[in-house]
Every structure is written in C-alpha cells, then in structure tokens.
C-alpha cells in the first residue's frame, strides 16, 4: 500500500491504493455490510472479516470483533495471500474466471 522513496526515510502511497480506491466498495455498501457483520458476529460468537481481492492477495477492509468483550487485535489493513487463506479461497472461487487466473501465485513467498 505504501512505497518508500529511494535513499530516504519518507513513504508515499503505492499503486495498490489506486486499485483499492477503484473497487465497488461505497459508503452505502459499507454501512449495509457493517450491520450484517455485527449480526453475524452476534449470532455466531465469532469474529467476522471482510476482504477484497487485490491481484493475488486479500486486503482486510472490515473486522468485526468477537462479541464476548475479549481483547482482540484489529485486523483492518492486513494483507493475506489469497492462495493460503480460507477467505482468499472463498473470494477467488466466487470470482469470474479471468480474476481466478490472476489470483494464482506465480511463486510462493517464503
């Protein structure tokens, strides 16, 4: 999401921010999703994460913590390889065929 300038300690927004900004996530869908995520977390007692597929990774854009009041780390902004997570596999499986090809890892990161 960010890129460090060469020979400097300064950072700037990277090209992936543009991809995220052009997704179909609008304030209206975000509000509707938050209500659904809260309800799902309440019913299941589990945390709920929502992510968007960005090439071959999933970026977590919403995290509804477990409703039990326990201490939890917020996960918004975490990047997960799509091929190595259940959320990534679910998003990839429901994506159009041309997007599925993009989500395949070219080479596994260590």
ZABAFI-383104 format. One line per 10 residues: their letters; for each residue x, y, z of N, C-alpha, C. Coordinates in steps of 0.2 Angstrom, whole numbers, plus 5000, padded with zeros to 4 digits. Atoms other than C-alpha are relative to their C-alpha. Layout:
ZABAFI-383104
a) X/Y/Z/X/Y/Z/X/Y/Z; ...
***
This chain:
ZABAFI-383104
xxxxxxxxxx) 5004/4994/5000/5000/5000/5000/5004/5006/5000; 4995/4994/5000/5015/5012/5003/5006/4998/4997; 4993/5002/5003/5032/5013/4995/5004/5005/5003; 4995/4996/4998/5047/5020/5002/5004/5003/4995; 4996/4996/5005/5057/5034/4992/5007/4997/5001; 4993/5002/5000/5074/5028/4987/5005/5005/5004; 4995/4996/4997/5088/5034/4998/4997/5005/5005; 5004/4996/4996/5075/5042/5010/4997/4996/5005; 5004/5003/4995/5065/5038/5026/4993/5002/4999; 5007/4998/5001/5049/5045/5018/4997/4995/4996
xxxxxxxxxx) 5004/5004/5003/5035/5035/5012/4994/5003/4996; 5005/4997/5004/5022/5038/4999/4995/4995/4998; 5005/5005/5002/5006/5030/4993/5002/4996/4994; 4998/5004/5005/5009/5015/4982/4994/4999/4995; 5005/5001/5005/5000/5009/4966/4994/4996/5002; 5005/5005/4998/4989/4996/4976/4994/5005/5003; 5005/4995/4997/4980/5011/4984/4995/5002/4995; 5004/4998/5006/4973/5016/4967/4995/4994/4998; 5004/5006/5001/4967/4998/4964/4994/4999/5005; 5005/5001/4995/4958/4998/4981/4995/5006/4999
xxxxxxxxxx) 5004/4995/5000/4951/5015/4978/4995/4999/4994; 5004/5001/5005/4943/5009/4962/4995/4994/5000; 5004/5005/4998/4934/4995/4970/4993/5002/5000; 5007/4999/5000/4915/4994/4971/4998/5002/5007; 5002/4999/4993/4915/4997/4990/4998/5008/5001; 5003/4993/4999/4904/5013/4993/4998/5000/5007; 5003/4999/4993/4898/5021/5009/4994/4996/5001; 5007/5003/4999/4881/5013/5007/5001/4992/5001; 4999/5007/4999/4888/4995/5004/5004/4999/5007; 4996/5001/4994/4900/4998/5019/4995/5000/5006
xxxxxxxxxx) 5005/4999/4995/4885/5003/5030/4996/4994/5001; 5004/5006/5000/4875/4988/5025/5004/4994/5002; 4995/5006/4998/4890/4976/5027/5001/5000/5008; 4999/4999/4992/4893/4983/5045/4995/4997/5004; 5005/5003/4997/4876/4979/5050/4999/4992/5000; 5000/5008/5001/4877/4961/5043/5005/4997/5004; 4994/5003/4997/4894/4958/5050/4999/5000/5008; 5002/5000/4992/4888/4964/5068/4995/4995/5001; 5005/5006/4998/4873/4952/5067/5003/4993/4999; 4996/5006/5000/4884/4938/5061/5004/4998/5006
xxxxxxxxxx) 4996/5000/4994/4896/4941/5075/4996/4998/5006; 5005/5002/4995/4882/4941/5087/4997/4993/5000; 5003/5007/5001/4874/4925/5081/5005/4995/5001; 4995/5006/4999/4890/4915/5080/5005/5000/5005; 4996/4999/4995/4900/4922/5093/5008/5001/4998; 4993/5000/5003/4915/4923/5081/5001/5007/4997; 4998/4994/5004/4925/4937/5073/4998/5000/4993; 5002/5000/5007/4919/4942/5056/5005/5005/4996; 4995/4995/5004/4932/4949/5042/4997/5000/4993; 5002/4999/5007/4928/4956/5025/5006/5002/4997
xxxxxxxxxx) 4994/4998/5004/4942/4957/5012/4998/5001/4993; 5001/4999/5007/4944/4962/4994/5006/4997/4997; 4995/5003/5004/4954/4953/4981/5004/5005/4996; 4996/4996/5004/4969/4963/4975/5005/4996/4997; 4996/5004/5004/4978/4954/4961/5000/4993/5004; 4999/5007/4997/4984/4938/4972/5000/5001/5007; 5000/4999/4993/4981/4945/4989/4993/5002/5002; 5007/4998/4997/4966/4948/5001/5002/5006/5005; 4999/4995/4995/4966/4965/5010/4994/5000/5004; 5006/5000/4996/4955/4965/5025/4998/5007/5001
xxxxxxxxxx) 5002/4994/5000/4944/4980/5024/4995/5002/5006; 5005/4999/4994/4932/4977/5039/5001/4994/5005; 4999/5006/4995/4934/4967/5055/4995/5002/5006; 5005/5000/4995/4920/4964/5067/5003/4996/5006; 4998/5004/4995/4927/4958/5083/4995/4995/5004; 5005/5004/4996/4920/4944/5094/4996/5004/5005; 5004/4996/4996/4906/4950/5104/5001/4998/5007; 4999/5002/4993/4912/4942/5120/5004/5005/5004; 4996/4994/4996/4922/4958/5125/5007/4998/5001; 4993/5002/4999/4939/4949/5125/5004/5005/4996
xxxxxxxxxx) 4995/4995/5003/4954/4959/5120/5002/4997/4993; 4999/5003/5007/4957/4957/5101/5004/5006/4996; 4996/4995/5004/4969/4965/5088/4996/5002/4994; 5004/4998/5006/4960/4975/5074/5004/4997/4994; 4997/5003/5005/4964/4967/5058/4999/5004/4993; 5001/4996/5006/4959/4981/5045/5007/5002/4997; 4994/4998/5003/4973/4983/5033/5005/4994/4999; 4996/5006/5000/4981/4966/5035/4999/4997/4993; 5000/5003/5007/4986/4958/5018/5002/4993/5001; 5000/5007/5000/4984/4939/5016/5001/4997/4993
xxxxxxxxxx) 5000/5003/5007/4990/4929/5001/4993/4996/4999; 5006/5003/5001/4974/4923/4993/5000/4993/4999; 5000/5008/5001/4980/4905/4989/5001/4997/5007; 4998/5004/4993/4985/4902/5008/4995/5002/5005; 5005/4998/4995/4969/4908/5017/4993/4997/4998; 5007/5002/5001/4951/4902/5018/4996/5005/4997; 5004/4994/5002/4944/4919/5015/5003/5002/4993; 4997/4999/5007/4956/4921/4999/4997/4995/4996; 5003/5006/5004/4950/4904/4993/4992/5001/4998; 5007/4998/5001/4932/4909/4995/4998/5005/4995
xxxxxxxxxx) 5001/4995/5005/4933/4925/4986/5002/4998/4993; 4998/5002/5007/4943/4918/4972/4996/4995/4997; 5005/5005/5003/4931/4903/4970/4994/5004/4997; 5006/4996/5002/4917/4916/4968/5001/5005/4994; 4998/4995/5005/4927/4927/4956/4999/4998/4993; 5000/5002/5007/4925/4927/4937/5006/4996/4998; 4994/5004/5002/4937/4915/4928/5006/5004/4999; 4994/4996/5002/4949/4929/4922/5003/5002/5007; 4997/4998/4994/4951/4935/4940/5003/4994/5004; 4997/5006/4997/4954/4917/4946/5007/4999/4998
xxxxxxxxxx) 4993/5001/5003/4969/4916/4935/5005/5005/5003; 4996/4995/4997/4976/4932/4942/5002/4999/5007; 4999/5001/4993/4974/4926/4960/5005/4994/5001; 4995/5006/4999/4986/4911/4957/5007/5003/5002; 4993/4997/4998/5003/4914/4965/5005/4998/4994; 4995/5001/5005/5017/4915/4952/5005/4996/5004; 4995/5003/4996/5029/4909/4966/4998/5001/5007; 5001/4999/4993/5026/4906/4984/5005/5004/5004; 4996/4996/4996/5033/4919/4996/5003/4996/5006; 4998/5004/4994/5044/4912/5010/4996/5002/5006
***
